[in-house]
Amino acid sequence: MKIDNSVFRYIEHELYNYDKTKKDLELYRENVLESTPFKEVSVQAGLGDPTASKAVKLSSSAFVINAENVLYAVDKALAVLGDRYRDIFKYKYQLGWPWQEVAVELDLSDRTFFRLRREFVTLVGQYMGLVDVG
């Protein structure tokens, strides 16, 4: 299966930023949940229930929807694939090692490394809805 180069690079970008996305999502949720429902305005617009307002904000935010989609896709792909893929994700995308060092660390040939990386990125892309299986 051939993936457009720009889509492949976008998926890799999301893989490199996985930990940051997870942290940013947690911070966003905390900020929304801990924010005060009281504002000094004469006329209240929107929902009158502060809890409902927070729920709507958390469920309709484009950032939250995208971040959850990315995190789900990566987590699901890692759950489906074996330990070699988890190791590639850890060393290449979380720790930022050059591919040559990852291949040496995992005792993989260059060709095998690139095949496993492509399979991993493709599966993540499928779960993100960016790569068509058919």
N, CA, C and O atoms as a MOPAC input file, in Angstrom:
PM7 MOZYME 1SCF
protein

 N      0.85200 1    -1.18000 1     0.00000 1
 C      0.00000 1     0.00000 1     0.00000 1
 C      0.89400 1     1.23800 1     0.00000 1
 O      1.80800 1     1.35400 1     0.81700 1
 N      0.62800 1     2.13800 1    -0.90200 1
 C      1.40600 1     3.36400 1    -1.04000 1
 C      0.68400 1     4.50800 1    -0.34600 1
 O     -0.49300 1     4.76200 1    -0.60000 1
 N      1.41200 1     5.19800 1     0.54000 1
 C      0.87000 1     6.36400 1     1.23900 1
 C      1.49800 1     7.60700 1     0.64100 1
 O      2.69900 1     7.63800 1     0.37200 1
 N      0.69300 1     8.62300 1     0.43500 1
 C      1.21100 1     9.90200 1    -0.02200 1
 C      2.26800 1    10.38600 1     0.96900 1
 O      2.08100 1    10.28600 1     2.18200 1
 N      3.37400 1    10.90700 1     0.45000 1
 C      4.49900 1    11.32400 1     1.28700 1
 C      4.09800 1    12.36900 1     2.32800 1
 O      4.57700 1    12.32600 1     3.46100 1
 N      3.23100 1    13.29800 1     1.95700 1
 C      2.82300 1    14.34000 1     2.90600 1
 C      1.99500 1    13.74100 1     4.05000 1
 O      2.10500 1    14.18800 1     5.19200 1
 N      1.17900 1    12.74700 1     3.75300 1
 C      0.38200 1    12.07600 1     4.78700 1
 C      1.30900 1    11.28200 1     5.70800 1
 O      1.14100 1    11.29800 1     6.92800 1
 N      2.28100 1    10.59400 1     5.12600 1
 C      3.25100 1     9.83400 1     5.91000 1
 C      3.98200 1    10.75900 1     6.88100 1
 O      4.12600 1    10.43400 1     8.05900 1
 N      4.43900 1    11.90100 1     6.39400 1
 C      5.17300 1    12.86000 1     7.23600 1
 C      4.27100 1    13.44500 1     8.32000 1
 O      4.72400 1    13.66800 1     9.44300 1
 N      3.00600 1    13.69500 1     8.00200 1
 C      2.07400 1    14.21000 1     9.00900 1
 C      1.87700 1    13.18600 1    10.12700 1
 O      1.88300 1    13.54100 1    11.30600 1
 N      1.70500 1    11.92800 1     9.75700 1
 C      1.52800 1    10.87700 1    10.76500 1
 C      2.78200 1    10.78000 1    11.62800 1
 O      2.69000 1    10.66000 1    12.85000 1
 N      3.94700 1    10.83100 1    10.99800 1
 C      5.19300 1    10.80500 1    11.77500 1
 C      5.29200 1    12.01200 1    12.70100 1
 O      5.76300 1    11.89200 1    13.83200 1
 N      4.85400 1    13.16200 1    12.22900 1
 C      4.83900 1    14.35400 1    13.08300 1
 C      4.00100 1    14.10000 1    14.33600 1
 O      4.40500 1    14.45100 1    15.44500 1
 N      2.84600 1    13.49600 1    14.15100 1
 C      1.98400 1    13.18300 1    15.29000 1
 C      2.64100 1    12.15000 1    16.20600 1
 O      2.47800 1    12.21300 1    17.42400 1
 N      3.37700 1    11.21000 1    15.63400 1
 C      4.08000 1    10.21400 1    16.45600 1
 C      5.17400 1    10.87100 1    17.29000 1
 O      5.32900 1    10.55900 1    18.47100 1
 N      5.93100 1    11.77800 1    16.67800 1
 C      6.98000 1    12.48700 1    17.41600 1
 C      6.37700 1    13.33000 1    18.55100 1
 O      7.01100 1    13.51900 1    19.58800 1
 N      5.17500 1    13.82300 1    18.35300 1
 C      4.53300 1    14.69700 1    19.34400 1
 C      3.53600 1    13.97500 1    20.23800 1
 O      2.76100 1    14.62100 1    20.94300 1
 N      3.54300 1    12.65300 1    20.22200 1
 C      2.58700 1    11.85800 1    21.00000 1
 C      2.58800 1    12.25200 1    22.47700 1
 O      1.53200 1    12.54500 1    23.03700 1
 N      3.75000 1    12.26100 1    23.10600 1
 C      3.83100 1    12.56800 1    24.53900 1
 C      3.37200 1    13.99600 1    24.82400 1
 O      2.69400 1    14.24300 1    25.82100 1
 N      3.73800 1    14.93100 1    23.95900 1
 C      3.31600 1    16.32900 1    24.14100 1
 C      1.80700 1    16.45000 1    23.97900 1
 O      1.15700 1    17.15600 1    24.74900 1
 N      1.25100 1    15.77500 1    22.99500 1
 C     -0.19300 1    15.80500 1    22.77800 1
 C     -0.92300 1    15.26100 1    23.99900 1
 O     -1.92700 1    15.82600 1    24.43300 1
 N     -0.41900 1    14.17200 1    24.54400 1
 C     -1.03900 1    13.56000 1    25.72300 1
 C     -1.00600 1    14.53100 1    26.90800 1
 O     -1.99800 1    14.69600 1    27.61800 1
 N      0.13600 1    15.15900 1    27.10500 1
 C      0.29400 1    16.11400 1    28.20500 1
 C     -0.58900 1    17.34400 1    27.99200 1
 O     -1.24800 1    17.80500 1    28.92400 1
 N     -0.60200 1    17.87400 1    26.77000 1
 C     -1.42100 1    19.05200 1    26.46200 1
 C     -2.91100 1    18.76000 1    26.65100 1
 O     -3.65600 1    19.61400 1    27.13200 1
 N     -3.33800 1    17.57000 1    26.27900 1
 C     -4.74400 1    17.19100 1    26.44600 1
 C     -5.10400 1    17.12200 1    27.92600 1
 O     -6.16400 1    17.59700 1    28.33300 1
 N     -4.23200 1    16.54000 1    28.72300 1
 C     -4.48200 1    16.47200 1    30.16800 1
 C     -4.56400 1    17.87800 1    30.76900 1
 O     -5.44500 1    18.15900 1    31.58100 1
 N     -3.64400 1    18.75800 1    30.36800 1
 C     -3.64800 1    20.13900 1    30.87600 1
 C     -4.91000 1    20.88100 1    30.44400 1
 O     -5.50200 1    21.62000 1    31.23100 1
 N     -5.31200 1    20.68600 1    29.21000 1
 C     -6.51400 1    21.33900 1    28.70200 1
 C     -7.73300 1    20.89700 1    29.51100 1
 O     -8.55100 1    21.71900 1    29.92200 1
 N     -7.83900 1    19.58900 1    29.73000 1
 C     -8.96900 1    19.06100 1    30.50900 1
 C     -8.96200 1    19.61900 1    31.93300 1
 O    -10.00100 1    20.01800 1    32.45800 1
 N     -7.78100 1    19.64000 1    32.54900 1
 C     -7.67700 1    20.19700 1    33.90100 1
 C     -8.10800 1    21.65400 1    33.93000 1
 O     -8.85300 1    22.06800 1    34.81900 1
 N     -7.64300 1    22.43300 1    32.96100 1
 C     -7.99000 1    23.85300 1    32.92200 1
 C     -9.48300 1    24.07100 1    32.74900 1
 O    -10.06500 1    24.94700 1    33.38800 1
 N    -10.09600 1    23.28500 1    31.89700 1
 C    -11.53500 1    23.42400 1    31.68500 1
 C    -12.29500 1    23.01500 1    32.94600 1
 O    -13.21900 1    23.70700 1    33.37200 1
 N    -11.90400 1    21.90000 1    33.53200 1
 C    -12.62000 1    21.40300 1    34.71000 1
 C    -12.41600 1    22.27700 1    35.94800 1
 O    -13.31000 1    22.38700 1    36.78700 1
 N    -11.24200 1    22.89600 1    36.06000 1
 C    -10.96100 1    23.71800 1    37.23300 1
 C    -11.30400 1    25.18900 1    37.03400 1
 O    -11.21000 1    25.98300 1    37.97000 1
 N    -11.69800 1    25.55100 1    35.83200 1
 C    -12.02700 1    26.95300 1    35.57900 1
 C    -13.28200 1    27.34100 1    36.35100 1
 O    -14.17900 1    26.52600 1    36.56800 1
 N    -13.31900 1    28.58400 1    36.75300 1
 C    -14.46600 1    29.05800 1    37.51900 1
 C    -15.64800 1    29.29700 1    36.58900 1
 O    -15.47600 1    29.84800 1    35.50100 1
 N    -16.83100 1    28.89600 1    36.99800 1
 C    -18.00000 1    29.08300 1    36.13600 1
 C    -18.54700 1    30.51200 1    36.20100 1
 O    -19.44500 1    30.87200 1    35.44100 1
 N    -18.00200 1    31.31900 1    37.11000 1
 C    -18.54500 1    32.65400 1    37.31500 1
 C    -17.78000 1    33.68300 1    36.50000 1
 O    -16.55100 1    33.73600 1    36.53400 1
 N    -18.51900 1    34.49100 1    35.77500 1
 C    -17.93500 1    35.58100 1    34.99900 1
 C    -18.74100 1    36.83000 1    35.28500 1
 O    -19.95100 1    36.77100 1    35.50400 1
 N    -18.07600 1    37.92700 1    35.27900 1
 C    -18.77500 1    39.18900 1    35.54300 1
 C    -19.34400 1    39.73400 1    34.24700 1
 O    -18.73000 1    40.56000 1    33.57200 1
 N    -20.51300 1    39.25900 1    33.92300 1
 C    -21.23200 1    39.74600 1    32.75200 1
 C    -22.66500 1    39.98900 1    33.16900 1
 O    -23.20400 1    39.29600 1    34.03100 1
 N    -23.26800 1    40.97100 1    32.55200 1
 C    -24.62700 1    41.30500 1    32.94400 1
 C    -25.64200 1    40.32200 1    32.38800 1
 O    -26.65200 1    40.04200 1    33.03400 1
 N    -25.38600 1    39.79800 1    31.20400 1
 C    -26.29400 1    38.83900 1    30.59100 1
 C    -25.49900 1    37.57400 1    30.29900 1
 O    -24.44700 1    37.62700 1    29.66100 1
 N    -26.00200 1    36.44800 1    30.76500 1
 C    -25.31000 1    35.18500 1    30.55500 1
 C    -25.72600 1    34.61000 1    29.21300 1
 O    -26.91400 1    34.46600 1    28.92300 1
 N    -24.73700 1    34.28700 1    28.40600 1
 C    -25.02300 1    33.68900 1    27.10700 1
 C    -24.70300 1    32.20400 1    27.16700 1
 O    -23.78500 1    31.80400 1    27.88400 1
 N    -25.41800 1    31.40100 1    26.44900 1
 C    -25.14000 1    29.97600 1    26.40600 1
 C    -25.85200 1    29.23900 1    27.51300 1
 O    -26.88900 1    29.68000 1    28.00800 1
 N    -25.28800 1    28.11300 1    27.89800 1
 C    -25.89200 1    27.25400 1    28.90200 1
 C    -25.77900 1    27.87000 1    30.28700 1
 O    -24.77700 1    28.51300 1    30.60000 1
 N    -26.79100 1    27.68000 1    31.11400 1
 C    -26.77500 1    28.21000 1    32.46400 1
 C    -26.10700 1    27.27400 1    33.45400 1
 O    -25.72800 1    27.70200 1    34.54500 1
 N    -25.95700 1    26.02900 1    33.10400 1
 C    -25.36400 1    25.03200 1    33.97500 1
 C    -23.85100 1    24.98600 1    33.73400 1
 O    -23.42100 1    24.60600 1    32.64500 1
 N    -23.02500 1    25.37100 1    34.73900 1
 C    -21.57800 1    25.39300 1    34.53800 1
 C    -20.99800 1    24.01000 1    34.21900 1
 O    -20.05500 1    23.90700 1    33.43500 1
 N    -21.54100 1    22.96100 1    34.80800 1
 C    -21.05000 1    21.61200 1    34.54100 1
 C    -21.34100 1    21.22000 1    33.09500 1
 O    -20.49000 1    20.64400 1    32.41700 1
 N    -22.53000 1    21.53100 1    32.63500 1
 C    -22.88500 1    21.23100 1    31.24300 1
 C    -22.01500 1    22.03700 1    30.28500 1
 O    -21.60300 1    21.53200 1    29.24000 1
 N    -21.73700 1    23.28100 1    30.63900 1
 C    -20.88400 1    24.12200 1    29.79700 1
 C    -19.49900 1    23.50500 1    29.65400 1
 O    -18.92800 1    23.49000 1    28.56300 1
 N    -18.96500 1    23.00000 1    30.74900 1
 C    -17.64500 1    22.36700 1    30.70900 1
 C    -17.68400 1    21.09700 1    29.86900 1
 O    -16.76100 1    20.83200 1    29.09900 1
 N    -18.74300 1    20.31700 1    30.01200 1
 C    -18.87800 1    19.08500 1    29.24300 1
 C    -18.95500 1    19.38300 1    27.75100 1
 O    -18.33600 1    18.69400 1    26.94000 1
 N    -19.71100 1    20.40600 1    27.39500 1
 C    -19.82400 1    20.79200 1    25.98300 1
 C    -18.46900 1    21.25200 1    25.46600 1
 O    -18.07200 1    20.90000 1    24.35500 1
 N    -17.76400 1    22.03200 1    26.26400 1
 C    -16.44800 1    22.53400 1    25.84500 1
 C    -15.48000 1    21.37400 1    25.63800 1
 O    -14.71300 1    21.37200 1    24.67500 1
 N    -15.50900 1    20.39500 1    26.52900 1
 C    -14.60200 1    19.24900 1    26.41300 1
 C    -14.96100 1    18.33500 1    25.24700 1
 O    -14.07700 1    17.74500 1    24.62600 1
 N    -16.23900 1    18.21700 1    24.95000 1
 C    -16.64200 1    17.28600 1    23.89700 1
 C    -16.68100 1    17.90400 1    22.50700 1
 O    -16.72800 1    17.18100 1    21.51200 1
 N    -16.66300 1    19.23200 1    22.42300 1
 C    -16.78400 1    19.85600 1    21.11200 1
 C    -15.52100 1    20.58400 1    20.65100 1
 O    -15.48200 1    21.11400 1    19.54100 1
 N    -14.50800 1    20.61300 1    21.48100 1
 C    -13.27000 1    21.29600 1    21.12000 1
 C    -12.55100 1    20.55000 1    19.99300 1
 O    -12.35800 1    19.33700 1    20.07300 1
 N    -12.16000 1    21.27000 1    18.95600 1
 C    -11.43800 1    20.66100 1    17.84000 1
 C    -10.10900 1    20.08400 1    18.32500 1
 O     -9.68200 1    19.02600 1    17.86300 1
 N     -9.46100 1    20.77900 1    19.25500 1
 C     -8.19800 1    20.27600 1    19.80300 1
 C     -8.41400 1    18.93500 1    20.49800 1
 O     -7.65600 1    17.99400 1    20.26700 1
 N     -9.43300 1    18.83600 1    21.34000 1
 C     -9.70900 1    17.60600 1    22.08200 1
 C    -10.03800 1    16.46900 1    21.12200 1
 O     -9.53200 1    15.35900 1    21.28300 1
 N    -10.86600 1    16.73100 1    20.14300 1
 C    -11.26400 1    15.69800 1    19.18400 1
 C    -10.04600 1    15.17900 1    18.42200 1
 O     -9.87500 1    13.96800 1    18.27800 1
 N     -9.19700 1    16.09100 1    17.93000 1
 C     -8.00100 1    15.68500 1    17.18300 1
 C     -7.01500 1    14.94700 1    18.08600 1
 O     -6.48800 1    13.90300 1    17.70000 1
 N     -6.76100 1    15.47600 1    19.27900 1
 C     -5.80500 1    14.84800 1    20.19400 1
 C     -6.26700 1    13.44600 1    20.57900 1
 O     -5.46400 1    12.51300 1    20.59500 1
 N     -7.54400 1    13.29000 1    20.88700 1
 C     -8.05900 1    11.96700 1    21.24900 1
 C     -7.95000 1    10.99900 1    20.07600 1
 O     -7.65200 1     9.82100 1    20.27200 1
 N     -8.18900 1    11.48200 1    18.86400 1
 C     -8.07200 1    10.65400 1    17.66800 1
 C     -6.63700 1    10.15700 1    17.48800 1
 O     -6.41200 1     8.98000 1    17.21100 1
 N     -5.67900 1    11.05600 1    17.64800 1
 C     -4.27000 1    10.69100 1    17.48600 1
 C     -3.85200 1     9.69600 1    18.57100 1
 O     -3.24900 1     8.66500 1    18.27100 1
 N     -4.16700 1     9.99900 1    19.80900 1
 C     -3.77200 1     9.12300 1    20.92100 1
 C     -4.40800 1     7.74200 1    20.77900 1
 O     -3.75400 1     6.72400 1    21.01000 1
 N     -5.68100 1     7.71200 1    20.39900 1
 C     -6.36600 1     6.43700 1    20.19600 1
 C     -5.67900 1     5.63500 1    19.09400 1
 O     -5.43900 1     4.43800 1    19.25400 1
 N     -5.36100 1     6.28900 1    17.97800 1
 C     -4.76500 1     5.59800 1    16.83500 1
 C     -3.41900 1     4.99800 1    17.20100 1
 O     -3.13800 1     3.84900 1    16.85600 1
 N     -2.59000 1     5.75400 1    17.88800 1
 C     -1.26800 1     5.25800 1    18.26400 1
 C     -1.40200 1     4.11500 1    19.27600 1
 O     -0.76800 1     3.07000 1    19.12700 1
 N     -2.21900 1     4.31800 1    20.29200 1
 C     -2.39800 1     3.28500 1    21.31600 1
 C     -2.96600 1     1.99900 1    20.72300 1
 O     -2.53000 1     0.90400 1    21.07700 1
 N     -3.93200 1     2.12800 1    19.82700 1
 C     -4.55000 1     0.95700 1    19.19600 1
 C     -3.53200 1     0.21700 1    18.32100 1
 O     -3.45500 1    -1.01100 1    18.36100 1
 N     -2.75500 1     0.95900 1    17.53400 1
 C     -1.74000 1     0.33600 1    16.67900 1
 C     -0.69800 1    -0.39300 1    17.52600 1
 O     -0.28900 1    -1.50400 1    17.18900 1
 N     -0.27200 1     0.22400 1    18.61500 1
 C      0.71500 1    -0.42000 1    19.48700 1
 C      0.14600 1    -1.66600 1    20.15300 1
 O      0.87300 1    -2.63100 1    20.38900 1
 N     -1.14800 1    -1.65100 1    20.45800 1
 C     -1.78200 1    -2.82000 1    21.07400 1
 C     -1.88500 1    -3.97700 1    20.08200 1
 O     -1.77600 1    -5.14200 1    20.46400 1
 N     -2.09300 1    -3.65100 1    18.81400 1
 C     -2.26300 1    -4.68000 1    17.78500 1
 C     -0.91100 1    -5.25400 1    17.34700 1
 O     -0.78700 1    -6.45400 1    17.10400 1
 N      0.08800 1    -4.39300 1    17.25200 1
 C      1.39400 1    -4.81000 1    16.75000 1
 C      2.26800 1    -5.35600 1    17.87900 1
 O      1.93600 1    -5.21400 1    19.05600 1
 N      3.36800 1    -5.96900 1    17.51600 1
 C      4.23800 1    -6.60800 1    18.49500 1
 C      5.24200 1    -5.67600 1    19.15000 1
 O      5.23200 1    -4.46200 1    18.94800 1
 N      6.11200 1    -6.29400 1    19.94400 1
 C      7.10700 1    -5.55300 1    20.71400 1
 C      8.11200 1    -4.79500 1    19.84100 1
 O      8.58100 1    -3.72400 1    20.22700 1
 N      8.43700 1    -5.33100 1    18.69600 1
 C      9.39900 1    -4.64100 1    17.81800 1
 C      8.87800 1    -3.26200 1    17.42500 1
 O      9.64100 1    -2.29800 1    17.36200 1
 N      7.58100 1    -3.17400 1    17.16200 1
 C      6.97400 1    -1.89900 1    16.78100 1
 C      6.95300 1    -0.93800 1    17.96500 1
 O      7.17800 1     0.26100 1    17.80500 1
 N      6.67900 1    -1.47700 1    19.16200 1
 C      6.70500 1    -0.65000 1    20.37500 1
 C      8.10000 1    -0.09700 1    20.60800 1
 O      8.26600 1     1.06000 1    20.99400 1
 N      9.10400 1    -0.93900 1    20.37000 1
 C     10.48900 1    -0.49500 1    20.54200 1
 C     10.84800 1     0.58400 1    19.52300 1
 O     11.50800 1     1.56700 1    19.85900 1
 N     10.41200 1     0.39900 1    18.28600 1
 C     10.66200 1     1.42900 1    17.26300 1
 C      9.98700 1     2.73000 1    17.67600 1
 O     10.59000 1     3.79900 1    17.58200 1
 N      8.74500 1     2.64900 1    18.13000 1
 C      8.02600 1     3.86200 1    18.58100 1
 C      8.78100 1     4.53400 1    19.71600 1
 O      8.96700 1     5.75100 1    19.71100 1
 N      9.21200 1     3.74900 1    20.67900 1
 C      9.91500 1     4.30300 1    21.83700 1
 C     11.21700 1     5.00200 1    21.42300 1
 O     11.42700 1     6.17200 1    21.74000 1
 N     12.07700 1     4.28200 1    20.71900 1
 C     13.39500 1     4.83300 1    20.39600 1
 C     13.33100 1     5.92700 1    19.33100 1
 O     13.97000 1     6.97000 1    19.46800 1
 N     12.56900 1     5.69000 1    18.28200 1
 C     12.54500 1     6.65700 1    17.16800 1
 C     11.70000 1     7.88100 1    17.47500 1
 O     12.14400 1     9.01300 1    17.28100 1
 N     10.48400 1     7.65500 1    17.95300 1
 C      9.54400 1     8.76500 1    18.06900 1
 C      9.49800 1     9.38900 1    19.45500 1
 O      9.31900 1    10.60100 1    19.56800 1
 N      9.65300 1     8.60300 1    20.50900 1
 C      9.61200 1     9.18500 1    21.84200 1
 C     10.97600 1     9.69300 1    22.28700 1
 O     11.07600 1    10.77000 1    22.87500 1
 N     12.02800 1     8.92300 1    22.01000 1
 C     13.36800 1     9.34500 1    22.42700 1
 C     14.10700 1    10.11700 1    21.33900 1
 O     15.10300 1    10.78400 1    21.62100 1
 N     13.63100 1    10.03100 1    20.10600 1
 C     14.20800 1    10.80300 1    19.01100 1
 C     15.55100 1    10.30500 1    18.50200 1
 O     16.34700 1    11.08900 1    17.98600 1
 N     15.80600 1     9.02100 1    18.64300 1
 C     17.06400 1     8.47000 1    18.14400 1
 C     17.06800 1     8.45900 1    16.61300 1
 O     16.01900 1     8.28100 1    15.99500 1
 N     18.23900 1     8.64800 1    15.99900 1
 C     18.33900 1     8.47800 1    14.53900 1
 C     18.02600 1     7.02500 1    14.16700 1
 O     18.26800 1     6.10900 1    14.95300 1
 N     17.48700 1     6.82800 1    12.96600 1
 C     17.05500 1     5.49400 1    12.57300 1
 C     18.19500 1     4.48300 1    12.61200 1
 O     17.97600 1     3.31200 1    12.92100 1
 N     19.41800 1     4.93000 1    12.29800 1
 C     20.56300 1     4.02200 1    12.29000 1
 C     20.80500 1     3.44100 1    13.69100 1
 O     21.07900 1     2.25000 1    13.84000 1
 N     20.70100 1     4.29700 1    14.70900 1
 C     20.91000 1     3.83500 1    16.08600 1
 C     19.78200 1     2.90400 1    16.53500 1
 O     20.02100 1     1.93400 1    17.25500 1
 N     18.57500 1     3.19800 1    16.11500 1
 C     17.44100 1     2.33000 1    16.45400 1
 C     17.65500 1     0.95100 1    15.83000 1
 O     17.46900 1    -0.07300 1    16.48700 1
 N     18.04300 1     0.93600 1    14.57500 1
 C     18.26800 1    -0.33800 1    13.88500 1
 C     19.36100 1    -1.14900 1    14.57200 1
 O     19.22400 1    -2.36200 1    14.72900 1
 N     20.44700 1    -0.49300 1    14.98400 1
 C     21.52700 1    -1.19800 1    15.68100 1
 C     21.04200 1    -1.70500 1    17.03500 1
 O     21.29200 1    -2.85500 1    17.39600 1
 N     20.34300 1    -0.84400 1    17.79000 1
 C     19.84800 1    -1.21600 1    19.11900 1
 C     18.91600 1    -2.41900 1    19.05500 1
 O     18.96300 1    -3.29100 1    19.92200 1
 N     18.06700 1    -2.46700 1    18.02700 1
 C     17.08100 1    -3.54200 1    17.90400 1
 C     17.57100 1    -4.69800 1    17.04100 1
 O     16.83900 1    -5.65800 1    16.79900 1
 N     18.82500 1    -4.59800 1    16.57500 1
 C     19.43000 1    -5.63300 1    15.73500 1
 C     18.58400 1    -5.89200 1    14.48500 1
 O     18.23500 1    -7.03200 1    14.17900 1
 N     18.26000 1    -4.80300 1    13.76800 1
 C     17.46900 1    -4.87800 1    12.54900 1
 C     18.31500 1    -4.43000 1    11.36200 1
 O     19.15600 1    -3.54000 1    11.49100 1
 N     18.09000 1    -5.04200 1    10.22300 1
 C     18.72300 1    -4.53900 1     9.00700 1
 C     18.03500 1    -3.22900 1     8.63200 1
 O     16.92500 1    -2.95300 1     9.08800 1
 N     18.69100 1    -2.43200 1     7.80700 1
 C     18.09100 1    -1.17700 1     7.36200 1
 C     16.74000 1    -1.42800 1     6.70900 1
 O     15.76400 1    -0.73200 1     6.99000 1
 N     16.69600 1    -2.40700 1     5.85500 1
 C     15.47400 1    -2.72700 1     5.12600 1
 C     14.34000 1    -3.13200 1     6.07500 1
 O     13.19700 1    -2.70800 1     5.90400 1
 N     14.66600 1    -3.95200 1     7.06700 1
 C     13.66000 1    -4.38600 1     8.03700 1
 C     13.16800 1    -3.21100 1     8.86000 1
 O     11.97100 1    -3.08800 1     9.11700 1
 N     14.08800 1    -2.34300 1     9.27800 1
 C     13.68000 1    -1.16400 1    10.04800 1
 C     12.66900 1    -0.33700 1     9.26100 1
 O     11.60900 1     0.01000 1     9.78100 1
 N     12.99400 1    -0.02100 1     8.01000 1
 C     12.10500 1     0.81600 1     7.21000 1
 C     10.77200 1     0.12600 1     6.90800 1
 O      9.74600 1     0.79900 1     6.81300 1
 N     10.76900 1    -1.19300 1     6.75600 1
 C      9.52300 1    -1.93100 1     6.54600 1
 C      8.64100 1    -1.85800 1     7.79300 1
 O      7.44200 1    -1.59600 1     7.70000 1
 N      9.24400 1    -2.09300 1     8.95300 1
 C      8.47700 1    -2.04000 1    10.20800 1
 C      7.95700 1    -0.62600 1    10.47100 1
 O      6.81800 1    -0.44900 1    10.90400 1
 N      8.78500 1     0.36200 1    10.21100 1
 C      8.35700 1     1.75000 1    10.41000 1
 C      7.18700 1     2.07800 1     9.49600 1
 O      6.20900 1     2.68100 1     9.93600 1
 N      7.27700 1     1.68900 1     8.23000 1
 C      6.20200 1     1.94700 1     7.27200 1
 C      4.91500 1     1.23800 1     7.69100 1
 O      3.83500 1     1.82300 1     7.60700 1
 N      5.01500 1    -0.00300 1     8.13700 1
 C      3.83500 1    -0.74200 1     8.58800 1
 C      3.18800 1    -0.05000 1     9.79400 1
 O      1.96500 1     0.07100 1     9.86700 1
 N      4.01200 1     0.39700 1    10.72700 1
 C      3.50300 1     1.07400 1    11.91900 1
 C      2.81400 1     2.38600 1    11.55000 1
 O      1.68800 1     2.63900 1    11.98000 1
 N      3.47500 1     3.20600 1    10.76800 1
 C      2.91100 1     4.49800 1    10.35400 1
 C      1.62200 1     4.27100 1     9.56300 1
 O      0.65300 1     5.00900 1     9.74000 1
 N      1.60000 1     3.27000 1     8.70300 1
 C      0.40600 1     2.96900 1     7.90800 1
 C     -0.76500 1     2.58000 1     8.79700 1
 O     -1.88200 1     3.05300 1     8.59200 1
 N     -0.52000 1     1.72400 1     9.78000 1
 C     -1.60100 1     1.29900 1    10.66700 1
 C     -2.12600 1     2.47500 1    11.50300 1
 O     -3.33500 1     2.62200 1    11.68400 1
 N     -1.22200 1     3.29700 1    12.00400 1
 C     -1.65900 1     4.49000 1    12.74600 1
 C     -2.50800 1     5.36900 1    11.83200 1
 O     -3.54900 1     5.88100 1    12.24700 1
 N     -2.06500 1     5.54200 1    10.59500 1
 C     -2.82200 1     6.34100 1     9.62900 1
 C     -4.19800 1     5.76900 1     9.35400 1
 O     -5.16000 1     6.51800 1     9.18200 1
 N     -4.30300 1     4.44800 1     9.30900 1
 C     -5.60800 1     3.80700 1     9.10300 1
 C     -6.53700 1     4.11500 1    10.27800 1
 O     -7.70400 1     4.45200 1    10.08200 1
 N     -6.01200 1     3.99700 1    11.49600 1
 C     -6.83500 1     4.28200 1    12.67300 1
 C     -7.18700 1     5.76500 1    12.78400 1
 O     -8.21400 1     6.11800 1    13.36400 1
 N     -6.34200 1     6.62900 1    12.23100 1
 C     -6.64500 1     8.06700 1    12.23500 1
 C     -7.62900 1     8.43100 1    11.13100 1
 O     -8.17200 1     9.53600 1    11.12100 1
 N     -7.86100 1     7.50400 1    10.19600 1
 C     -8.76400 1     7.76900 1     9.08600 1
 C     -8.08600 1     8.49700 1     7.93700 1
 O     -8.76000 1     9.08300 1     7.08900 1
 N     -6.76700 1     8.46400 1     7.90100 1
 C     -6.01400 1     9.16300 1     6.85400 1
 C     -5.56400 1     8.24700 1     5.73600 1
 O     -5.24200 1     8.70600 1     4.64000 1
 N     -5.54100 1     6.94700 1     6.01300 1
 C     -5.07200 1     5.97000 1     5.02700 1
 C     -6.21000 1     5.01200 1     4.74300 1
 O     -6.77800 1     4.41100 1     5.65400 1
 N     -6.53600 1     4.87800 1     3.45800 1
 C     -7.61300 1     3.97700 1     3.03300 1
 C     -7.05100 1     2.58000 1     2.85900 1
 O     -6.04000 1     2.39100 1     2.18400 1
 N     -7.70200 1     1.60500 1     3.46300 1
 C     -7.23800 1     0.22600 1     3.41200 1
 C     -7.47500 1    -0.37300 1     2.02300 1
 O     -6.67100 1    -1.16600 1     1.53100 1
 N     -8.56600 1     0.00900 1     1.41300 1
 C     -8.94000 1    -0.59400 1     0.14200 1
 C     -8.29600 1     0.03800 1    -0.98500 1
 O     -8.51600 1    -0.36600 1    -2.12800 1

